[in-house]
Amino acid sequence: MQAHRQALDPQRWHFQHGPIDLVIQADGDAACVQAAHEAAWAAFQPMLPSLVQELPQLRQAVPARAHNLLRGAIARSMWQACAPLAAPCPTHPDGFITAMAAVAGAVAQAVLASYQRAGIARAWVNNGGDIALHLTPGTSVRIGLVSDIARAWGESPLSDWVLDGALHISADMPVRGIATSGWRGRSQSLGIADSVTVLAATAAQADAAATLIANAVNVDDPRIVRQPANQLRDDADLGTRWVTVDVPPLSACQISQALTRGQRYAHQLQAQGLIHAALLCCQGQIEVAGHEACLA
């Protein structure tokens, strides 16, 4: 399995290696942008092999208040993003989280490091919807929101999507990472959120927090189909925990109850300084935790 890349235009590249699929854009001096793209490509190629070497450890639960014993830079950043979330609380009583909860965001921010140099006005790395940002003073970025990615993708091509909203992130905001999680996404979820989008200081932090907030958006209903994670994927880091497979139409009261649970946990993470804001979506209902000024 080899890494591949393709130029989409002078500013944008597509990098792909196994499950890692990146779209990268950089704006600035043309020569600096080209040099940054080449540096990013050189840094990207060994990332997957490095992660695979520590995969057994990355799939283990991150213990609260423990030392980070991982070796690789990306693996360590994954662990660091997840460790503050490992403390038990009423919404997350067992404190269970593995470093894999932050893998997509951590890879995105590791690639972004190649663009944090003179001559680059702004750049972003999108790893399957988890985005790392580089913004210099006076710059900003507008990011479209689709509350139900699975439905939008199934009904129409990307060019025909109708956005449910947008985020406006400026350089003076403490946000350099955006991530989305939910039961319809690429990763398994314990909850019923169609999507939870989190804004945080780094993409790895946003990724980990989005995972747990999406887990917290939940309600008891026997019609919700759940299965042990390891029955769906042999390599599931969630082991025998029951993950959501299908969610029927729910009552407005049930949806509100589920979103309130997730919103309460998001407010807790915001109070701890772990996230900037979160947008929680379930069957057409939306709740916001944090700074609504981000919504454009």
VMD Tcl script that draws the C-alpha trace (Angstrom):
set ca {
  {0.00 0.00 0.00}
  {1.57 3.23 -1.17}
  {0.69 6.86 -0.57}
  {-0.74 8.77 -3.54}
  {-1.25 12.44 -4.30}
  {-3.01 14.46 -6.96}
  {-3.00 18.19 -7.63}
  {-6.55 19.52 -7.75}
  {-5.41 23.04 -8.69}
  {-2.36 25.22 -7.85}
  {-3.57 25.72 -4.26}
  {-5.17 22.34 -3.52}
  {-3.88 18.78 -3.25}
  {-5.42 15.40 -2.50}
  {-3.26 13.05 -0.40}
  {-4.35 9.45 0.20}
  {-2.77 6.51 2.02}
  {-4.97 3.59 3.08}
  {-7.80 4.98 5.23}
  {-6.26 8.48 5.37}
  {-7.83 10.78 2.78}
  {-6.86 14.46 2.84}
  {-7.84 17.54 0.87}
  {-5.39 20.37 1.47}
  {-5.57 24.02 0.48}
  {-3.05 26.81 1.03}
  {-3.13 30.49 0.08}
  {-0.11 32.75 -0.08}
  {3.04 33.37 -2.09}
  {3.06 30.84 -4.95}
  {6.62 29.63 -4.32}
  {5.98 29.29 -0.58}
  {2.76 27.39 -1.22}
  {4.55 24.98 -3.55}
  {7.35 24.44 -1.04}
  {4.81 23.80 1.73}
  {2.96 21.26 -0.41}
  {6.20 19.37 -1.04}
  {7.13 19.44 2.65}
  {3.66 18.20 3.57}
  {3.93 15.33 1.09}
  {7.30 14.29 2.51}
  {5.91 14.38 6.04}
  {2.71 12.56 5.08}
  {4.19 9.42 3.53}
  {5.55 7.81 6.74}
  {2.55 8.75 8.90}
  {0.43 5.64 8.39}
  {3.30 3.16 8.91}
  {4.26 5.03 12.08}
  {0.71 4.79 13.45}
  {0.41 1.11 12.54}
  {3.49 0.34 14.66}
  {1.67 1.56 17.77}
  {-1.85 0.49 16.83}
  {-2.29 -2.02 19.69}
  {-1.49 0.69 22.25}
  {-3.65 3.26 20.44}
  {-6.66 0.94 20.70}
  {-6.34 0.60 24.46}
  {-8.27 2.76 26.89}
  {-6.47 5.96 27.84}
  {-6.17 5.97 31.65}
  {-6.86 9.18 33.52}
  {-3.82 10.85 35.09}
  {-1.29 8.53 33.45}
  {1.94 9.26 31.61}
  {2.01 9.28 27.82}
  {4.21 6.32 26.87}
  {3.61 6.43 23.12}
  {6.57 7.20 20.87}
  {5.40 8.72 17.58}
  {4.53 12.41 17.42}
  {1.04 11.81 16.03}
  {0.34 8.97 18.46}
  {1.39 11.18 21.36}
  {-0.83 14.05 20.20}
  {-3.77 11.62 19.95}
  {-3.17 10.49 23.53}
  {-2.77 14.07 24.78}
  {-6.08 15.10 23.19}
  {-7.93 12.17 24.78}
  {-6.37 12.09 28.26}
  {-8.37 15.06 29.67}
  {-11.58 13.30 28.58}
  {-10.76 10.06 30.40}
  {-11.92 11.29 33.81}
  {-15.29 9.76 34.78}
  {-18.26 12.13 35.08}
  {-22.06 11.70 35.25}
  {-22.42 11.90 31.46}
  {-19.36 9.74 30.81}
  {-19.31 7.50 33.90}
  {-16.69 4.94 32.90}
  {-14.30 7.52 31.43}
  {-13.62 5.18 28.52}
  {-11.84 6.64 25.51}
  {-9.04 5.36 23.31}
  {-6.50 7.47 21.48}
  {-8.16 6.42 18.21}
  {-10.89 8.95 19.00}
  {-8.46 11.66 17.88}
  {-6.69 9.96 14.97}
  {-8.24 11.88 12.06}
  {-7.76 15.26 13.69}
  {-4.23 14.46 14.82}
  {-3.18 13.44 11.30}
  {-4.71 16.62 9.87}
  {-2.85 18.88 12.29}
  {0.43 16.99 11.75}
  {0.19 17.61 8.00}
  {-0.82 21.23 8.62}
  {2.49 21.86 10.41}
  {4.22 22.04 7.01}
  {2.13 25.12 6.16}
  {2.85 27.07 9.33}
  {5.64 29.07 7.72}
  {6.37 32.48 6.26}
  {4.57 33.18 3.00}
  {1.46 31.13 3.83}
  {-1.48 33.39 4.65}
  {-3.89 30.59 5.49}
  {-4.17 26.84 5.00}
  {-6.37 23.96 5.98}
  {-6.18 20.18 5.94}
  {-9.48 18.31 5.72}
  {-9.27 14.66 6.80}
  {-12.73 13.27 6.11}
  {-14.44 16.26 7.72}
  {-11.96 16.77 10.55}
  {-10.15 20.00 9.73}
  {-6.93 21.62 10.94}
  {-6.55 25.36 10.27}
  {-3.64 27.76 9.85}
  {-4.76 31.40 9.91}
  {-2.54 34.47 10.00}
  {-3.74 37.84 11.37}
  {-6.55 39.32 9.30}
  {-7.52 36.06 7.61}
  {-10.58 33.88 8.10}
  {-12.31 30.84 6.68}
  {-15.95 29.94 6.09}
  {-16.86 26.26 6.45}
  {-20.18 24.83 5.31}
  {-22.29 22.67 7.62}
  {-24.42 19.69 6.61}
  {-26.29 18.30 9.62}
  {-26.80 14.82 8.15}
  {-23.81 13.87 6.00}
  {-25.11 10.37 5.23}
  {-28.44 11.64 3.90}
  {-26.90 14.42 1.84}
  {-24.32 12.11 0.30}
  {-26.91 9.50 -0.56}
  {-29.34 11.87 -2.22}
  {-27.16 14.10 -4.36}
  {-23.63 14.77 -5.54}
  {-21.46 17.10 -3.49}
  {-22.00 19.97 -5.94}
  {-25.76 19.85 -5.29}
  {-25.65 19.80 -1.49}
  {-27.79 22.36 0.31}
  {-25.89 23.57 3.36}
  {-27.67 23.73 6.70}
  {-25.42 26.57 7.82}
  {-21.84 27.74 7.95}
  {-19.08 28.43 10.43}
  {-17.00 31.58 10.22}
  {-13.59 31.21 11.85}
  {-11.29 34.23 12.01}
  {-7.65 34.38 13.02}
  {-8.44 36.17 16.28}
  {-10.56 33.25 17.51}
  {-8.98 30.45 19.61}
  {-10.09 27.84 17.08}
  {-7.72 25.90 14.86}
  {-9.54 22.58 14.76}
  {-13.01 21.45 13.66}
  {-14.31 17.88 13.80}
  {-17.60 16.08 13.27}
  {-18.84 12.79 14.70}
  {-22.12 10.87 14.73}
  {-23.65 7.44 14.33}
  {-23.82 7.84 10.53}
  {-20.12 8.70 10.22}
  {-17.05 6.62 9.40}
  {-16.42 5.82 13.06}
  {-18.70 3.90 15.40}
  {-20.79 5.83 17.91}
  {-22.66 4.93 21.09}
  {-25.17 7.74 20.54}
  {-27.87 8.77 18.08}
  {-26.62 12.17 16.88}
  {-26.70 12.60 13.12}
  {-23.75 14.91 13.63}
  {-21.87 16.75 16.35}
  {-19.48 19.42 15.13}
  {-16.91 20.72 17.61}
  {-14.62 23.74 17.45}
  {-11.46 23.55 19.55}
  {-7.88 24.77 19.77}
  {-6.59 21.81 17.75}
  {-8.10 19.30 15.35}
  {-7.12 16.41 17.63}
  {-8.94 17.99 20.58}
  {-12.00 18.68 18.43}
  {-12.00 15.10 17.12}
  {-11.83 13.50 20.57}
  {-14.47 15.81 22.04}
  {-16.85 15.35 19.09}
  {-16.65 11.59 19.59}
  {-17.68 11.75 23.25}
  {-20.33 14.44 22.81}
  {-21.89 12.38 20.00}
  {-21.89 9.38 22.36}
  {-23.73 11.47 24.94}
  {-26.54 12.41 22.53}
  {-28.61 9.39 23.46}
  {-31.99 8.14 24.61}
  {-33.46 4.76 25.55}
  {-35.81 3.33 22.92}
  {-36.11 -0.39 22.09}
  {-36.46 0.45 18.39}
  {-32.91 1.80 18.21}
  {-30.73 -0.95 16.76}
  {-27.42 -1.49 18.53}
  {-24.75 -4.18 18.23}
  {-21.44 -4.93 19.95}
  {-18.74 -2.97 18.15}
  {-16.50 -5.99 17.65}
  {-19.28 -7.86 15.84}
  {-19.29 -5.15 13.19}
  {-15.52 -4.67 12.95}
  {-12.92 -7.17 14.06}
  {-10.48 -4.38 14.88}
  {-12.95 -2.15 16.74}
  {-11.29 -0.25 19.58}
  {-14.67 -0.13 21.37}
  {-14.60 -3.88 21.99}
  {-17.93 -5.26 23.22}
  {-19.55 -1.86 23.76}
  {-22.88 -1.54 21.96}
  {-22.80 0.92 19.07}
  {-25.67 2.41 17.12}
  {-26.59 0.73 13.84}
  {-29.99 2.25 13.04}
  {-32.22 4.94 14.52}
  {-35.94 5.12 13.68}
  {-37.89 8.39 13.61}
  {-38.16 9.58 17.20}
  {-40.61 11.88 18.95}
  {-39.72 15.53 19.43}
  {-39.52 14.88 23.17}
  {-37.04 12.02 22.73}
  {-34.87 14.07 20.36}
  {-34.87 17.01 22.76}
  {-33.94 14.72 25.66}
  {-31.03 13.22 23.71}
  {-29.73 16.59 22.55}
  {-29.99 18.01 26.07}
  {-27.77 15.22 27.37}
  {-25.16 15.94 24.74}
  {-25.43 19.70 25.19}
  {-24.93 19.36 28.95}
  {-21.71 17.43 28.38}
  {-20.55 19.91 25.74}
  {-21.08 22.78 28.19}
  {-18.98 20.86 30.73}
  {-16.11 20.50 28.26}
  {-16.39 24.17 27.34}
  {-16.22 25.18 31.01}
  {-13.04 23.11 31.32}
  {-11.52 24.95 28.36}
  {-11.39 21.80 26.23}
  {-13.65 23.08 23.43}
  {-14.76 26.45 22.09}
  {-18.21 25.48 20.82}
  {-20.31 22.56 19.62}
  {-23.25 22.15 17.24}
  {-25.42 19.09 17.91}
  {-27.87 17.75 15.31}
  {-30.44 14.96 15.56}
  {-33.33 14.35 13.16}
  {-33.72 17.98 12.16}
  {-33.33 19.48 15.63}
  {-30.21 21.48 16.47}
  {-28.69 22.65 19.74}
  {-25.62 24.83 20.24}
  {-23.18 24.84 23.12}
  {-20.75 27.72 23.29}
  {-20.21 30.63 20.99}
  {-23.06 31.08 18.52}
  {-21.05 33.92 16.93}
  {-19.20 31.19 15.01}
  {-22.36 30.52 13.03}
  {-22.27 32.62 9.88}
}
mol new
graphics top color blue
foreach p $ca { graphics top sphere $p radius 0.5 }
foreach p [lrange $ca 0 end-1] q [lrange $ca 1 end] { graphics top cylinder $p $q radius 0.2 }
display resetview
